[in-house]
Amino acid sequence: MTHPVLTPLHGLSGAVVLSRRLAPGILCLAVSALAACGGNAPPPVPDGAMVTVLAEMHLLQAREELTEADTGEMQDSLLAAHGLDSTAWEDAIAWYTSHPEIFGEIYGRVVDTLQVQQMYEIGPDSIMKAP
């Protein structure tokens, strides 16, 4: 029977000893936690562009639902028009979902953008007359 090699963990009061098998797991968890926090890295897509792309994506999705048209190519074109591809878009979504407070603010701006666009397209008189 072999005994695990014990490694002292410095910086804590008292003698803390970890087995060699446990130390790599703790290190892995610590690195994963730091990576999940995202640090101070800026978003891969700036907030303003994210608002615009999300609003346009929602309009495309609505079009697809209303017309039963396949908008996959249109989504690719929309992303390309903003200098993005599907990988960059997925990275942006991942970054923003890991920063929920910022993503919430972004979505608030998306809703505002869509409401203004709807008002512009229908006209304020139509909205005022609605029941």
N, C-alpha and C positions, 0 to 999 in steps of 0.2 A: 504494500500500500504506500502510495506516495503522498506526501504532505504538500499542500500549496505553499508557494513562497509568499511570505508576507511583506507588504510594502507599506511604509509609514506614509500617512497623508499629513503634510505639514500645513501650518496656518490655522489649525484649530486648537483650542485649548485641550490639554490632555493628550494621551497617546491614542491615536486612532489608527487602526491597522486594517488593511483591506487585503483580501486574498487576491492573488494574481488573476484568478478567473473573473472576479467581480470588477476590478479596476477598469478593464477595457469596456465593459458594458456601461459603466457610469460615464466614462469618457465619451462613448458613442452617444449616450443620451444628452450629455451637455452640448456636444457639437450639433446634434439635431435640433435642440431647443434654440440655440443661437441662430442656426440657419432658418428656422421657422419664423423667428422674429423679423427677419429681413434686414435687420440692422438699420442703417440710415440710407440704404440704397434708394435712389429716386425711382419713381414708377417708370416702367419701360415705355409707356405712352403717357404724355403729359395730360393733366386733368381736362383741359379744354378740348383737346382732340378726343379724349375718351368720351366726353359728354356728346360730342358731335357724332362719333361712330356709333355709340350705343343708341342714340335717338334714331339714326338712320337704319340701324339693324332692327329696331322695334317696328319701324314703318315697313321694312321689307317683310318681317314676320307677319304683320297684319295683312299685307298684300297677299302673301302666300296662303293665309287662312281664308281670305275672302275669295280668292280666285282659284285656289287649289293649284297654283302655278309653282313650279320648282324654281326657287330663288337662289339655289346654291351658287350658280355662276355669277349672279348679281352680287351675292355676298363677297365673293372673291374679288370682283371688280370694285366694290365699295372699299374693301380693305386696301386694295392696290392704290386707289385714288388717295388714300391717306398714308401711303408709304408703308403699308403693313402686309404681311402674309398671314396664313393661318397659324403658324408657329408663334409669330410675334403677338398675334391676337390672344392666343391661349396663354402666353407668358404674362400679358397684361391683365387678363382676367384672373390668373393665379395670384399676381401681385396685389391687385385690388381686393380680392377676397381674403387675402391674409392681412389686410388693413381695413377691417369692416367700418370703422368710423369714417374714413376717407371715402370708401365705396358708397356709404349711405349719403354723404354730401354730394357725390357725383350723381347718384340716382335722383336726388332732389332736383338737381339742375337739369337732368334729362326730362323729368316730368314737367318742369317749368318750360323747357324748350318745346316739348310736344304740345303743351297747352297753348303757348303763344302761336305756334304754327297752326294749330287747329282754329284758333280765333281769327287768324289772318285769312285762312282758307274759307271759313264759313262766314266770317264777318261778324262784328260785334252786335249788329241789329238782330241777327238770327239767334244769337245766344240770349239776348235780352228778352226775346219773345218766347223762348222755350218754356214749357209748362213746369 
